[in-house]
Structure formats: structure tokens, C-alpha cells
Amino acid sequence: LSLEYAPSAAAAGAVVIDNSSAFRMDDEVPLVVPEVNPEAIKDRPKNIIANPNCTTIITLMALAPLHRLYGLKSIIASSYQAVSGSGAQGIIELDEQIKVLGAGGEVTDDMKNVYPCQIASNVIPHVDAFTENGYTKEELKMLNESRKILDLPELKVTCTCVRVPVHRSHSVSVTAQFEKPVDVDEARAAYAGCPGVDAKDDPENAVYPVPLDTTKKDDCLVGRIRKDMVFDNALALWVVGDQVRKGAALNAVQIAELVE
């Protein structure tokens, strides 16, 4: 639908903010997270602005403040994505399976319509279709979209996307390597005053973000910030965000607010 109607609307004078993947990698269409690259909206020859993938948005909300400090070099990420990312049917399928299991029954094949495996009491390392190189389309979105948004065409990114039995809010475990030496306290302090993202990071007192903290809320939360034990100049962290709000609808509204 976007490919069919967005160009016509733009040609008629409208600024089109597209929430699909249709134009994200088009060189003449900016891909925008307003807290990360707001200046990109000025260069829109097609009068179309693309909204990034939800997992990319949530991940970059955590990494952008650190990138400004240290210069991002690589990303290793594993996402834990809520079933509502598959739409209402994902929630229905999870709830129906939980009900059957709670009554002592078994999940049968006819109850597996949204996902290829049982999702209740399970995790599935499969979000979107697989490609020839073994990565899914969702995982490649993280690579390609991060490079475009940050204007880092050589950024190294590898990602594994996993569906988990959570209703709402995606979580991402990230190891990020930087050009400059990192400091945990400085990194944690970098989120102070940053719009749309905050640190919730006191693991000794069991203070860290979980999906329920961000569900139906606008801000992303970052925790478990620590120096990585494998790579030099690297931090490991955990970020959680509502993929319906900041991962989609809110980000689109924020783009609209930037349009002059």
C-alpha cells in the first residue's frame, strides 16, 4: 500500500511519514529517529520520511548518547521481542496456549498459526523471514537501518532476533564497541537529560529495566551498563522500550512535529 499510495500523496504536496519498510533504504528518503538524527528530515527530495523498524529505534535510543561520547564502532545485539509485534493475533495465540497449558492440556498444531512453534513457555529464534545468508529480514534491518540513521556506512552490526512470550515491549541485549575508551559512570550519566531515554541501573538492588516498566509508556529504559569483558573500548547494556509507542506510533508523531 505504501509503495502504491505514498508517492501520489507526496506528489500532491503532502509530506508522507511512512511506517512501513517500503522506503527505509531509499537514498532519497530520510530514515529518522528524532532524538538521534533530526537534521535528516531536511533532505527529503521525494517528500517522504521513513519510520525505522521498532527494534532499531529502541536499540539506537540507548546507543546514540554513547555514540556522541565515544564514537560507535560495532554492535552485537540479541533482541527479545514481544508477541504484539506480530499484531493482535500474536497476543491471542499466546493467551490461548497459556490457557490450555494452565488447564493441564497440550498445545496442538492447530493452535500454532502465527508462530511455527509453541510460543507459551518458550522462545523462538525466528522473527521475519530467513534470507540466503542465514539472517532474518528483521536482523538485517538492524544492520542496514543503523548504518543509515547514524550515517556510519561501515558500522559493523550482527543481530539475533528472538520472539518471547511477553505481551508488549521489546528488550535488546547490546554489546557496543567504540573508538574511544569508555567509562561506566560517564556512560550512565550520559542519559541524564536525554529526551526519550533514561538509565535505570542499580543491579545490586535489583533495579534494571523489564518490559512491564515501559509498556504503554513513551520512554526507553537502559540498564545493566558495564564494561564488556571481551572487546576493548566496549560496553554491554540492556535496553527496553514499548515497540508500539516509541518503536512505531510515537516516533512517527515526533517526526511530524519536526516537519516545517
PyRosetta script that sets phi, psi and omega in degrees:
from pyrosetta import init, pose_from_sequence

init()
pose = pose_from_sequence("LSLEYAPSAAAAGAVVIDNSSAFRMDDEVPLVVPEVNPEAIKDRPKNIIANPNCTTIITLMALAPLHRLYGLKSIIASSYQAVSGSGAQGIIELDEQIKVLGAGGEVTDDMKNVYPCQIASNVIPHVDAFTENGYTKEELKMLNESRKILDLPELKVTCTCVRVPVHRSHSVSVTAQFEKPVDVDEARAAYAGCPGVDAKDDPENAVYPVPLDTTKKDDCLVGRIRKDMVFDNALALWVVGDQVRKGAALNAVQIAELVE")
pose.set_psi(1, -42.6)
pose.set_omega(1, 180.0)
pose.set_phi(2, -61.7)
pose.set_psi(2, -44.6)
pose.set_omega(2, 179.8)
pose.set_phi(3, -62.0)
pose.set_psi(3, -31.1)
pose.set_omega(3, -177.7)
pose.set_phi(4, -80.9)
pose.set_psi(4, -43.3)
pose.set_omega(4, -169.2)
pose.set_phi(5, -103.3)
pose.set_psi(5, -28.4)
pose.set_omega(5, -175.9)
pose.set_phi(6, -60.3)
pose.set_psi(6, -46.1)
pose.set_omega(6, 179.6)
pose.set_phi(7, -61.0)
pose.set_psi(7, -36.4)
pose.set_omega(7, 179.4)
pose.set_phi(8, -67.2)
pose.set_psi(8, -42.7)
pose.set_omega(8, 178.6)
pose.set_phi(9, -64.7)
pose.set_psi(9, -40.9)
pose.set_omega(9, 178.9)
pose.set_phi(10, -65.8)
pose.set_psi(10, -39.5)
pose.set_omega(10, 179.4)
pose.set_phi(11, -65.4)
pose.set_psi(11, -27.0)
pose.set_omega(11, 179.2)
pose.set_phi(12, -82.1)
pose.set_psi(12, -2.5)
pose.set_omega(12, 175.1)
pose.set_phi(13, 112.0)
pose.set_psi(13, -5.8)
pose.set_omega(13, 178.9)
pose.set_phi(14, -80.0)
pose.set_psi(14, 148.3)
pose.set_omega(14, 167.7)
pose.set_phi(15, -90.2)
pose.set_psi(15, 117.4)
pose.set_omega(15, -175.1)
pose.set_phi(16, -96.0)
pose.set_psi(16, 124.6)
pose.set_omega(16, 173.1)
pose.set_phi(17, -106.6)
pose.set_psi(17, 110.2)
pose.set_omega(17, -169.9)
pose.set_phi(18, -102.7)
pose.set_psi(18, 124.7)
pose.set_omega(18, -177.6)
pose.set_phi(19, -95.2)
pose.set_psi(19, 4.6)
pose.set_omega(19, 177.3)
pose.set_phi(20, -92.9)
pose.set_psi(20, -179.0)
pose.set_omega(20, 178.4)
pose.set_phi(21, -91.9)
pose.set_psi(21, 3.0)
pose.set_omega(21, -168.7)
pose.set_phi(22, -59.5)
pose.set_psi(22, -39.3)
pose.set_omega(22, -172.1)
pose.set_phi(23, -115.5)
pose.set_psi(23, 6.4)
pose.set_omega(23, -171.1)
pose.set_phi(24, -59.5)
pose.set_psi(24, -37.0)
pose.set_omega(24, -176.4)
pose.set_phi(25, -102.0)
pose.set_psi(25, 12.5)
pose.set_omega(25, 174.9)
pose.set_phi(26, -73.0)
pose.set_psi(26, 125.3)
pose.set_omega(26, -177.2)
pose.set_phi(27, -62.5)
pose.set_psi(27, -20.7)
pose.set_omega(27, -178.9)
pose.set_phi(28, -99.8)
pose.set_psi(28, 11.1)
pose.set_omega(28, 179.0)
pose.set_phi(29, -124.5)
pose.set_psi(29, 117.2)
pose.set_omega(29, 178.1)
pose.set_phi(30, -69.1)
pose.set_psi(30, 145.1)
pose.set_omega(30, 178.0)
pose.set_phi(31, -113.5)
pose.set_psi(31, 114.8)
pose.set_omega(31, -160.8)
pose.set_phi(32, -127.1)
pose.set_psi(32, 131.9)
pose.set_omega(32, 161.6)
pose.set_phi(33, -116.0)
pose.set_psi(33, 110.4)
pose.set_omega(33, -169.7)
pose.set_phi(34, -55.1)
pose.set_psi(34, -31.8)
pose.set_omega(34, 178.1)
pose.set_phi(35, -77.1)
pose.set_psi(35, -13.2)
pose.set_omega(35, -173.8)
pose.set_phi(36, -107.5)
pose.set_psi(36, -51.4)
pose.set_omega(36, -175.7)
pose.set_phi(37, -137.9)
pose.set_psi(37, 57.5)
pose.set_omega(37, -176.0)
pose.set_phi(38, -61.7)
pose.set_psi(38, -28.1)
pose.set_omega(38, -177.9)
pose.set_phi(39, -65.3)
pose.set_psi(39, -19.7)
pose.set_omega(39, -176.4)
pose.set_phi(40, -65.2)
pose.set_psi(40, -24.2)
pose.set_omega(40, -176.4)
pose.set_phi(41, -67.2)
pose.set_psi(41, -18.4)
pose.set_omega(41, -177.2)
pose.set_phi(42, -69.7)
pose.set_psi(42, -27.0)
pose.set_omega(42, -178.1)
pose.set_phi(43, -102.0)
pose.set_psi(43, 86.8)
pose.set_omega(43, -176.3)
pose.set_phi(44, -136.1)
pose.set_psi(44, 72.3)
pose.set_omega(44, -176.1)
pose.set_phi(45, -59.2)
pose.set_psi(45, -26.8)
pose.set_omega(45, 179.5)
pose.set_phi(46, -91.9)
pose.set_psi(46, -1.5)
pose.set_omega(46, -177.6)
pose.set_phi(47, 62.4)
pose.set_psi(47, 27.6)
pose.set_omega(47, 176.3)
pose.set_phi(48, -122.8)
pose.set_psi(48, 136.6)
pose.set_omega(48, 175.4)
pose.set_phi(49, -122.4)
pose.set_psi(49, 130.9)
pose.set_omega(49, -176.5)
pose.set_phi(50, -97.6)
pose.set_psi(50, 141.5)
pose.set_omega(50, 174.1)
pose.set_phi(51, -92.8)
pose.set_psi(51, 127.7)
pose.set_omega(51, -176.8)
pose.set_phi(52, -69.6)
pose.set_psi(52, 172.4)
pose.set_omega(52, 174.5)
pose.set_phi(53, -65.2)
pose.set_psi(53, 148.3)
pose.set_omega(53, -174.8)
pose.set_phi(54, -60.1)
pose.set_psi(54, -43.6)
pose.set_omega(54, -177.9)
pose.set_phi(55, -66.3)
pose.set_psi(55, -37.2)
pose.set_omega(55, 176.6)
pose.set_phi(56, -63.7)
pose.set_psi(56, -46.0)
pose.set_omega(56, -179.2)
pose.set_phi(57, -58.4)
pose.set_psi(57, -50.5)
pose.set_omega(57, -176.8)
pose.set_phi(58, -61.9)
pose.set_psi(58, -41.6)
pose.set_omega(58, 179.6)
pose.set_phi(59, -64.7)
pose.set_psi(59, -44.8)
pose.set_omega(59, -177.4)
pose.set_phi(60, -73.3)
pose.set_psi(60, -24.3)
pose.set_omega(60, 173.3)
pose.set_phi(61, -60.6)
pose.set_psi(61, -34.8)
pose.set_omega(61, 177.5)
pose.set_phi(62, -78.9)
pose.set_psi(62, -34.0)
pose.set_omega(62, -172.3)
pose.set_phi(63, -89.6)
pose.set_psi(63, -25.9)
pose.set_omega(63, -175.5)
pose.set_phi(64, -58.8)
pose.set_psi(64, -45.7)
pose.set_omega(64, 177.8)
pose.set_phi(65, -61.6)
pose.set_psi(65, -33.9)
pose.set_omega(65, 179.3)
pose.set_phi(66, -75.4)
pose.set_psi(66, -36.0)
pose.set_omega(66, 176.0)
pose.set_phi(67, -60.2)
pose.set_psi(67, -40.0)
pose.set_omega(67, 178.4)
pose.set_phi(68, -65.0)
pose.set_psi(68, -29.9)
pose.set_omega(68, 179.3)
pose.set_phi(69, -81.1)
pose.set_psi(69, -46.1)
pose.set_omega(69, -165.1)
pose.set_phi(70, -119.2)
pose.set_psi(70, -16.8)
pose.set_omega(70, -177.3)
pose.set_phi(71, 81.1)
pose.set_psi(71, 104.0)
pose.set_omega(71, -174.7)
pose.set_phi(72, -72.2)
pose.set_psi(72, 137.1)
pose.set_omega(72, -177.7)
pose.set_phi(73, -117.0)
pose.set_psi(73, -39.9)
pose.set_omega(73, -179.6)
pose.set_phi(74, -156.9)
pose.set_psi(74, 156.9)
pose.set_omega(74, 178.4)
pose.set_phi(75, -131.2)
pose.set_psi(75, 128.6)
pose.set_omega(75, 167.8)
pose.set_phi(76, -117.9)
pose.set_psi(76, 120.0)
pose.set_omega(76, -173.1)
pose.set_phi(77, -134.7)
pose.set_psi(77, 146.5)
pose.set_omega(77, 167.7)
pose.set_phi(78, -128.4)
pose.set_psi(78, 125.7)
pose.set_omega(78, -178.8)
pose.set_phi(79, -102.3)
pose.set_psi(79, 150.2)
pose.set_omega(79, 178.5)
pose.set_phi(80, -125.5)
pose.set_psi(80, 95.7)
pose.set_omega(80, -163.4)
pose.set_phi(81, -103.3)
pose.set_psi(81, 130.2)
pose.set_omega(81, -176.3)
pose.set_phi(82, -67.2)
pose.set_psi(82, 155.0)
pose.set_omega(82, -176.7)
pose.set_phi(83, -68.5)
pose.set_psi(83, -23.0)
pose.set_omega(83, 178.1)
pose.set_phi(84, -66.6)
pose.set_psi(84, -13.7)
pose.set_omega(84, 171.5)
pose.set_phi(85, -63.8)
pose.set_psi(85, -18.5)
pose.set_omega(85, 175.7)
pose.set_phi(86, -95.6)
pose.set_psi(86, 6.0)
pose.set_omega(86, -178.4)
pose.set_phi(87, 92.8)
pose.set_psi(87, -178.1)
pose.set_omega(87, -177.3)
pose.set_phi(88, -58.5)
pose.set_psi(88, -33.3)
pose.set_omega(88, -178.2)
pose.set_phi(89, -65.4)
pose.set_psi(89, -28.2)
pose.set_omega(89, 176.3)
pose.set_phi(90, -65.8)
pose.set_psi(90, -41.9)
pose.set_omega(90, 177.4)
pose.set_phi(91, -65.1)
pose.set_psi(91, -45.1)
pose.set_omega(91, -179.2)
pose.set_phi(92, -60.2)
pose.set_psi(92, -44.1)
pose.set_omega(92, -178.9)
pose.set_phi(93, -63.6)
pose.set_psi(93, -43.5)
pose.set_omega(93, 178.4)
pose.set_phi(94, -61.0)
pose.set_psi(94, -48.4)
pose.set_omega(94, -176.5)
pose.set_phi(95, -64.2)
pose.set_psi(95, -39.0)
pose.set_omega(95, 179.1)
pose.set_phi(96, -65.5)
pose.set_psi(96, -39.9)
pose.set_omega(96, 179.0)
pose.set_phi(97, -67.5)
pose.set_psi(97, -40.3)
pose.set_omega(97, 177.8)
pose.set_phi(98, -60.9)
pose.set_psi(98, -41.8)
pose.set_omega(98, -179.6)
pose.set_phi(99, -62.2)
pose.set_psi(99, -43.3)
pose.set_omega(99, -179.9)
pose.set_phi(100, -65.9)
pose.set_psi(100, -45.2)
pose.set_omega(100, -179.6)
pose.set_phi(101, -64.9)
pose.set_psi(101, -38.0)
pose.set_omega(101, 179.8)
pose.set_phi(102, -65.6)
pose.set_psi(102, -26.0)
pose.set_omega(102, 178.1)
pose.set_phi(103, -89.2)
pose.set_psi(103, 5.1)
pose.set_omega(103, 178.2)
pose.set_phi(104, 89.0)
pose.set_psi(104, 8.8)
pose.set_omega(104, -179.3)
pose.set_phi(105, -91.1)
pose.set_psi(105, -172.2)
pose.set_omega(105, 178.8)
pose.set_phi(106, -121.9)
pose.set_psi(106, 148.2)
pose.set_omega(106, 176.9)
pose.set_phi(107, -79.3)
pose.set_psi(107, 120.6)
pose.set_omega(107, -178.5)
pose.set_phi(108, -96.7)
pose.set_psi(108, 166.2)
pose.set_omega(108, -175.8)
pose.set_phi(109, -60.1)
pose.set_psi(109, -32.2)
pose.set_omega(109, -178.4)
pose.set_phi(110, -72.7)
pose.set_psi(110, -6.2)
pose.set_omega(110, 176.0)
pose.set_phi(111, -97.9)
pose.set_psi(111, 3.0)
pose.set_omega(111, -179.6)
pose.set_phi(112, -110.5)
pose.set_psi(112, 82.1)
pose.set_omega(112, -176.8)
pose.set_phi(113, -107.9)
pose.set_psi(113, -36.7)
pose.set_omega(113, -180.0)
pose.set_phi(114, -84.5)
pose.set_psi(114, -39.7)
pose.set_omega(114, -176.1)
pose.set_phi(115, -118.5)
pose.set_psi(115, 148.6)
pose.set_omega(115, -177.8)
pose.set_phi(116, -72.9)
pose.set_psi(116, -17.3)
pose.set_omega(116, 179.9)
pose.set_phi(117, -125.7)
pose.set_psi(117, 165.1)
pose.set_omega(117, 171.4)
pose.set_phi(118, -58.5)
pose.set_psi(118, 132.4)
pose.set_omega(118, 179.3)
pose.set_phi(119, -97.4)
pose.set_psi(119, -30.2)
pose.set_omega(119, 178.4)
pose.set_phi(120, -65.2)
pose.set_psi(120, 133.7)
pose.set_omega(120, -179.6)
pose.set_phi(121, 57.2)
pose.set_psi(121, 33.2)
pose.set_omega(121, -174.4)
pose.set_phi(122, -152.5)
pose.set_psi(122, 165.3)
pose.set_omega(122, 168.7)
pose.set_phi(123, -130.4)
pose.set_psi(123, 148.3)
pose.set_omega(123, -173.5)
pose.set_phi(124, -127.2)
pose.set_psi(124, 115.9)
pose.set_omega(124, -177.9)
pose.set_phi(125, -81.6)
pose.set_psi(125, 58.3)
pose.set_omega(125, -171.6)
pose.set_phi(126, -157.3)
pose.set_psi(126, 101.6)
pose.set_omega(126, 174.8)
pose.set_phi(127, -126.0)
pose.set_psi(127, 116.1)
pose.set_omega(127, -175.9)
pose.set_phi(128, 76.7)
pose.set_psi(128, 179.7)
pose.set_omega(128, -173.3)
pose.set_phi(129, -78.5)
pose.set_psi(129, 148.3)
pose.set_omega(129, 175.2)
pose.set_phi(130, -78.0)
pose.set_psi(130, 147.6)
pose.set_omega(130, 177.8)
pose.set_phi(131, -110.5)
pose.set_psi(131, 177.2)
pose.set_omega(131, -174.7)
pose.set_phi(132, -62.4)
pose.set_psi(132, -27.5)
pose.set_omega(132, -177.5)
pose.set_phi(133, -88.1)
pose.set_psi(133, 6.3)
pose.set_omega(133, 176.8)
pose.set_phi(134, 93.0)
pose.set_psi(134, -13.0)
pose.set_omega(134, 176.4)
pose.set_phi(135, -88.9)
pose.set_psi(135, 153.4)
pose.set_omega(135, 174.7)
pose.set_phi(136, -85.2)
pose.set_psi(136, 164.5)
pose.set_omega(136, 177.1)
pose.set_phi(137, -60.2)
pose.set_psi(137, -36.6)
pose.set_omega(137, 178.7)
pose.set_phi(138, -61.8)
pose.set_psi(138, -41.5)
pose.set_omega(138, -179.4)
pose.set_phi(139, -68.2)
pose.set_psi(139, -37.2)
pose.set_omega(139, 178.3)
pose.set_phi(140, -71.6)
pose.set_psi(140, -27.5)
pose.set_omega(140, 174.2)
pose.set_phi(141, -60.7)
pose.set_psi(141, -41.5)
pose.set_omega(141, 178.9)
pose.set_phi(142, -59.2)
pose.set_psi(142, -43.2)
pose.set_omega(142, 178.5)
pose.set_phi(143, -63.3)
pose.set_psi(143, -60.3)
pose.set_omega(143, -170.8)
pose.set_phi(144, -69.5)
pose.set_psi(144, -39.9)
pose.set_omega(144, -178.4)
pose.set_phi(145, -71.3)
pose.set_psi(145, -38.9)
pose.set_omega(145, 178.2)
pose.set_phi(146, -61.3)
pose.set_psi(146, -43.2)
pose.set_omega(146, 178.0)
pose.set_phi(147, -59.5)
pose.set_psi(147, -42.9)
pose.set_omega(147, -176.8)
pose.set_phi(148, -71.8)
pose.set_psi(148, -46.3)
pose.set_omega(148, -177.0)
pose.set_phi(149, -62.6)
pose.set_psi(149, -43.6)
pose.set_omega(149, -177.6)
pose.set_phi(150, -85.4)
pose.set_psi(150, -5.6)
pose.set_omega(150, -176.6)
pose.set_phi(151, 56.4)
pose.set_psi(151, 47.2)
pose.set_omega(151, 178.1)
pose.set_phi(152, -126.1)
pose.set_psi(152, 79.8)
pose.set_omega(152, -174.0)
pose.set_phi(153, -62.6)
pose.set_psi(153, -19.2)
pose.set_omega(153, -179.9)
pose.set_phi(154, -102.9)
pose.set_psi(154, 7.6)
pose.set_omega(154, 179.7)
pose.set_phi(155, -57.0)
pose.set_psi(155, 131.4)
pose.set_omega(155, 178.6)
pose.set_phi(156, -90.7)
pose.set_psi(156, 126.1)
pose.set_omega(156, -177.2)
pose.set_phi(157, -138.8)
pose.set_psi(157, 131.6)
pose.set_omega(157, 168.3)
pose.set_phi(158, -134.0)
pose.set_psi(158, 143.5)
pose.set_omega(158, -170.5)
pose.set_phi(159, -148.3)
pose.set_psi(159, 143.9)
pose.set_omega(159, 169.9)
pose.set_phi(160, -124.0)
pose.set_psi(160, 123.4)
pose.set_omega(160, -177.5)
pose.set_phi(161, -105.6)
pose.set_psi(161, 130.3)
pose.set_omega(161, -172.9)
pose.set_phi(162, -127.4)
pose.set_psi(162, 134.7)
pose.set_omega(162, 174.4)
pose.set_phi(163, -90.3)
pose.set_psi(163, 131.9)
pose.set_omega(163, -176.6)
pose.set_phi(164, -125.1)
pose.set_psi(164, 156.8)
pose.set_omega(164, -176.8)
pose.set_phi(165, -80.4)
pose.set_psi(165, 61.7)
pose.set_omega(165, 177.3)
pose.set_phi(166, -122.0)
pose.set_psi(166, 139.1)
pose.set_omega(166, -177.0)
pose.set_phi(167, -67.1)
pose.set_psi(167, -47.9)
pose.set_omega(167, -170.4)
pose.set_phi(168, -151.3)
pose.set_psi(168, 150.5)
pose.set_omega(168, -178.4)
pose.set_phi(169, 87.6)
pose.set_psi(169, 123.2)
pose.set_omega(169, 176.4)
pose.set_phi(170, -88.9)
pose.set_psi(170, 148.4)
pose.set_omega(170, 173.9)
pose.set_phi(171, -121.5)
pose.set_psi(171, 146.9)
pose.set_omega(171, -179.9)
pose.set_phi(172, -137.3)
pose.set_psi(172, 127.2)
pose.set_omega(172, 171.5)
pose.set_phi(173, -92.5)
pose.set_psi(173, 125.0)
pose.set_omega(173, -172.2)
pose.set_phi(174, -127.9)
pose.set_psi(174, 133.5)
pose.set_omega(174, 164.0)
pose.set_phi(175, -113.9)
pose.set_psi(175, 117.9)
pose.set_omega(175, -176.5)
pose.set_phi(176, -118.7)
pose.set_psi(176, 128.8)
pose.set_omega(176, 177.3)
pose.set_phi(177, -103.8)
pose.set_psi(177, 142.6)
pose.set_omega(177, -174.0)
pose.set_phi(178, -124.2)
pose.set_psi(178, 165.5)
pose.set_omega(178, 179.0)
pose.set_phi(179, -74.7)
pose.set_psi(179, -29.0)
pose.set_omega(179, -175.0)
pose.set_phi(180, -113.3)
pose.set_psi(180, 160.0)
pose.set_omega(180, 175.5)
pose.set_phi(181, -60.2)
pose.set_psi(181, 145.1)
pose.set_omega(181, -175.4)
pose.set_phi(182, -110.3)
pose.set_psi(182, 157.6)
pose.set_omega(182, 176.3)
pose.set_phi(183, -136.5)
pose.set_psi(183, 127.7)
pose.set_omega(183, -173.7)
pose.set_phi(184, -64.0)
pose.set_psi(184, -46.1)
pose.set_omega(184, -179.4)
pose.set_phi(185, -63.4)
pose.set_psi(185, -40.3)
pose.set_omega(185, 178.2)
pose.set_phi(186, -65.4)
pose.set_psi(186, -40.5)
pose.set_omega(186, 179.3)
pose.set_phi(187, -64.2)
pose.set_psi(187, -44.3)
pose.set_omega(187, 179.3)
pose.set_phi(188, -62.3)
pose.set_psi(188, -41.6)
pose.set_omega(188, -179.4)
pose.set_phi(189, -68.6)
pose.set_psi(189, -21.0)
pose.set_omega(189, -178.1)
pose.set_phi(190, -63.4)
pose.set_psi(190, -21.1)
pose.set_omega(190, -178.9)
pose.set_phi(191, -83.5)
pose.set_psi(191, -13.8)
pose.set_omega(191, -179.9)
pose.set_phi(192, -63.0)
pose.set_psi(192, 123.0)
pose.set_omega(192, 179.1)
pose.set_phi(193, 82.6)
pose.set_psi(193, -3.2)
pose.set_omega(193, 178.1)
pose.set_phi(194, -77.4)
pose.set_psi(194, 125.0)
pose.set_omega(194, 179.5)
pose.set_phi(195, -66.6)
pose.set_psi(195, 136.8)
pose.set_omega(195, 172.1)
pose.set_phi(196, 84.1)
pose.set_psi(196, -2.8)
pose.set_omega(196, -179.6)
pose.set_phi(197, -150.9)
pose.set_psi(197, 143.7)
pose.set_omega(197, -179.7)
pose.set_phi(198, -145.6)
pose.set_psi(198, 156.7)
pose.set_omega(198, 177.4)
pose.set_phi(199, -91.1)
pose.set_psi(199, 133.8)
pose.set_omega(199, 171.4)
pose.set_phi(200, -128.2)
pose.set_psi(200, 89.4)
pose.set_omega(200, -162.0)
pose.set_phi(201, -145.6)
pose.set_psi(201, 83.8)
pose.set_omega(201, 173.2)
pose.set_phi(202, -144.5)
pose.set_psi(202, 70.5)
pose.set_omega(202, -171.3)
pose.set_phi(203, -61.8)
pose.set_psi(203, -26.6)
pose.set_omega(203, 179.1)
pose.set_phi(204, -62.8)
pose.set_psi(204, -25.0)
pose.set_omega(204, 177.2)
pose.set_phi(205, -108.9)
pose.set_psi(205, 23.8)
pose.set_omega(205, 178.7)
pose.set_phi(206, 57.4)
pose.set_psi(206, 37.9)
pose.set_omega(206, 177.0)
pose.set_phi(207, -107.2)
pose.set_psi(207, 108.9)
pose.set_omega(207, 179.0)
pose.set_phi(208, -162.4)
pose.set_psi(208, 158.9)
pose.set_omega(208, -176.1)
pose.set_phi(209, -75.2)
pose.set_psi(209, 142.2)
pose.set_omega(209, 170.4)
pose.set_phi(210, -131.9)
pose.set_psi(210, 160.3)
pose.set_omega(210, -174.6)
pose.set_phi(211, -53.3)
pose.set_psi(211, -36.6)
pose.set_omega(211, -179.5)
pose.set_phi(212, -64.7)
pose.set_psi(212, -23.4)
pose.set_omega(212, 179.3)
pose.set_phi(213, -66.7)
pose.set_psi(213, -28.8)
pose.set_omega(213, -174.4)
pose.set_phi(214, -110.2)
pose.set_psi(214, -7.4)
pose.set_omega(214, -176.7)
pose.set_phi(215, -61.9)
pose.set_psi(215, 126.8)
pose.set_omega(215, -177.7)
pose.set_phi(216, 63.1)
pose.set_psi(216, 26.7)
pose.set_omega(216, 176.4)
pose.set_phi(217, -125.8)
pose.set_psi(217, 157.8)
pose.set_omega(217, -172.9)
pose.set_phi(218, -82.9)
pose.set_psi(218, -37.0)
pose.set_omega(218, -171.0)
pose.set_phi(219, -83.7)
pose.set_psi(219, 148.5)
pose.set_omega(219, 169.2)
pose.set_phi(220, -88.9)
pose.set_psi(220, 153.5)
pose.set_omega(220, 179.9)
pose.set_phi(221, -125.0)
pose.set_psi(221, 140.1)
pose.set_omega(221, -177.9)
pose.set_phi(222, -121.4)
pose.set_psi(222, 137.3)
pose.set_omega(222, 176.6)
pose.set_phi(223, -150.9)
pose.set_psi(223, -171.2)
pose.set_omega(223, -178.6)
pose.set_phi(224, 52.1)
pose.set_psi(224, 38.5)
pose.set_omega(224, -178.8)
pose.set_phi(225, -77.7)
pose.set_psi(225, 123.3)
pose.set_omega(225, -177.3)
pose.set_phi(226, -156.9)
pose.set_psi(226, 159.5)
pose.set_omega(226, 175.4)
pose.set_phi(227, -71.2)
pose.set_psi(227, 136.2)
pose.set_omega(227, 177.7)
pose.set_phi(228, -71.5)
pose.set_psi(228, 145.9)
pose.set_omega(228, -176.2)
pose.set_phi(229, -96.5)
pose.set_psi(229, 1.9)
pose.set_omega(229, -179.6)
pose.set_phi(230, -109.7)
pose.set_psi(230, -50.6)
pose.set_omega(230, -173.0)
pose.set_phi(231, -101.3)
pose.set_psi(231, 145.1)
pose.set_omega(231, 172.3)
pose.set_phi(232, -72.0)
pose.set_psi(232, 150.6)
pose.set_omega(232, 176.5)
pose.set_phi(233, 54.1)
pose.set_psi(233, 43.5)
pose.set_omega(233, -175.2)
pose.set_phi(234, -132.5)
pose.set_psi(234, 148.3)
pose.set_omega(234, 176.3)
pose.set_phi(235, -122.7)
pose.set_psi(235, 143.2)
pose.set_omega(235, 170.1)
pose.set_phi(236, -106.5)
pose.set_psi(236, 141.0)
pose.set_omega(236, -179.2)
pose.set_phi(237, -155.7)
pose.set_psi(237, 172.3)
pose.set_omega(237, -177.6)
pose.set_phi(238, -132.3)
pose.set_psi(238, 127.7)
pose.set_omega(238, -179.9)
pose.set_phi(239, -127.8)
pose.set_psi(239, 141.3)
pose.set_omega(239, -178.8)
pose.set_phi(240, -131.3)
pose.set_psi(240, 139.5)
pose.set_omega(240, 177.5)
pose.set_phi(241, -156.5)
pose.set_psi(241, 152.5)
pose.set_omega(241, 177.2)
pose.set_phi(242, -74.8)
pose.set_psi(242, 114.2)
pose.set_omega(242, -174.1)
pose.set_phi(243, -73.6)
pose.set_psi(243, -16.7)
pose.set_omega(243, 176.1)
pose.set_phi(244, -82.8)
pose.set_psi(244, -39.2)
pose.set_omega(244, 180.0)
pose.set_phi(245, -79.7)
pose.set_psi(245, -89.0)
pose.set_omega(245, -176.1)
pose.set_phi(246, -64.8)
pose.set_psi(246, -30.0)
pose.set_omega(246, -179.0)
pose.set_phi(247, -75.1)
pose.set_psi(247, -6.2)
pose.set_omega(247, -178.2)
pose.set_phi(248, -154.8)
pose.set_psi(248, -82.7)
pose.set_omega(248, -169.0)
pose.set_phi(249, -63.1)
pose.set_psi(249, -49.4)
pose.set_omega(249, -178.1)
pose.set_phi(250, -61.6)
pose.set_psi(250, -43.7)
pose.set_omega(250, -179.4)
pose.set_phi(251, -60.0)
pose.set_psi(251, -38.7)
pose.set_omega(251, 178.5)
pose.set_phi(252, -65.7)
pose.set_psi(252, -41.5)
pose.set_omega(252, 178.2)
pose.set_phi(253, -64.4)
pose.set_psi(253, -40.7)
pose.set_omega(253, 178.6)
pose.set_phi(254, -63.8)
pose.set_psi(254, -37.2)
pose.set_omega(254, 175.3)
pose.set_phi(255, -62.1)
pose.set_psi(255, -45.1)
pose.set_omega(255, 180.0)
pose.set_phi(256, -59.0)
pose.set_psi(256, -36.7)
pose.set_omega(256, -179.9)
pose.set_phi(257, -68.1)
pose.set_psi(257, -23.7)
pose.set_omega(257, 179.1)
pose.set_phi(258, -83.5)
pose.set_psi(258, -21.8)
pose.set_omega(258, -175.2)
pose.set_phi(259, -70.6)
pose.set_psi(259, 128.6)
pose.set_omega(259, 179.7)
pose.set_phi(260, -92.3)
pose.dump_pdb("model.pdb")
